[in-house]
Amino acid sequence: MLKNLKWLGAAFEAFLGIPILGGLFIIGMGYSPLGFMFFYHLVVLILSFSRHDRFSYGAVVGLTASVLGFIPIVGMLLHWAASISLAVDAATTRRESRLDQKDSYDDPF
């Protein structure tokens, strides 16, 4: 699930990083996509800590892109960086979580 959320976040960030189209979408929606993506990346970061005991660099770059995304050129570059880092993070995330792993000892009862 977390791996899919990271891939989806990478796709969203790639769309928002398209030079004219992404900017027009963000401005046309009243900057609400930046707020949505901030909470999206926050949820991914929390899930990454709770399910995998792992820090998600892609989510942190995404949070930074959401906060500074209103600055025209800087926002576009940050959305690109977030998209790339989320894709790398998703590619290196394992499918199973620590919650899915069974205990290593055999319970005799």
C-alpha positions in Angstrom: 0.0 0.0 0.0 2.7 2.5 1.0 4.7 1.7 -2.2 1.6 2.5 -4.3 1.0 5.8 -2.4 4.6 6.8 -3.1 4.2 6.0 -6.8 0.9 8.0 -6.9 2.6 10.9 -5.1 5.4 10.9 -7.7 2.9 11.1 -10.5 1.0 13.9 -8.8 4.2 15.8 -8.3 5.3 15.2 -11.9 2.0 16.7 -13.1 2.4 19.7 -10.8 5.9 20.2 -12.1 4.9 20.6 -15.8 6.1 24.2 -16.5 2.9 26.0 -17.7 0.2 23.4 -17.2 1.1 22.6 -13.6 1.3 26.3 -12.7 -2.1 27.1 -14.3 -3.7 24.1 -12.5 -2.3 25.3 -9.1 -3.3 28.9 -9.6 -6.7 28.0 -11.2 -7.6 25.9 -8.2 -6.7 28.6 -5.8 -3.5 27.0 -4.6 -5.5 24.2 -3.0 -3.5 21.4 -4.7 -0.5 22.5 -2.6 -2.5 22.1 0.6 -3.8 18.7 -0.5 -0.3 17.5 -1.4 1.0 18.8 1.9 -1.4 16.6 3.8 -0.9 13.7 1.4 2.9 13.8 2.0 2.4 14.1 5.7 0.2 10.9 5.7 2.9 9.1 3.6 5.6 10.2 6.0 3.6 9.0 9.1 2.8 5.7 7.4 6.4 5.2 6.4 7.4 5.6 10.1 4.7 3.5 11.5 4.7 0.6 9.0 8.3 0.4 7.9 10.3 2.2 10.6 11.8 4.2 7.8 12.3 7.8 7.1 10.8 8.8 3.7 13.0 11.4 2.0 10.5 11.7 -0.9 7.7 12.7 1.5 9.9 15.4 3.1 10.9 16.8 -0.3 7.2 16.8 -1.2 6.3 18.6 2.0 8.9 21.2 1.1 7.5 21.5 -2.4 4.0 22.0 -1.0 5.1 24.8 1.3 7.3 26.6 -1.2 5.3 25.7 -4.3 3.8 29.1 -4.7 7.1 30.6 -5.8 7.0 30.2 -9.6 10.4 28.7 -10.7 11.4 27.4 -7.3 8.0 25.6 -7.0 8.4 23.9 -10.4 12.0 22.7 -9.6 10.8 21.5 -6.2 8.0 19.5 -7.7 10.5 17.9 -10.1 12.7 17.0 -7.2 9.8 15.7 -5.2 8.7 13.6 -8.1 12.1 12.1 -8.7 12.8 11.5 -5.0 9.3 9.9 -4.4 9.9 7.6 -7.4 13.3 6.5 -6.1 11.8 6.1 -2.6 8.9 4.0 -4.0 11.3 1.8 -6.0 13.4 1.1 -2.9 10.5 0.5 -0.5 9.8 -3.2 0.1 6.3 -4.6 -0.3 5.8 -6.1 3.2 5.7 -4.0 6.3 7.0 -4.8 9.8 3.4 -5.4 10.8 3.0 -8.2 8.2 6.1 -10.1 9.5 5.5 -12.9 11.9 7.5 -13.4 15.1 10.7 -15.3 14.5 10.2 -17.7 17.4 7.8 -20.7 17.4 5.1 -20.5 20.0 4.5 -23.9 21.5 0.9 -23.1 22.5 
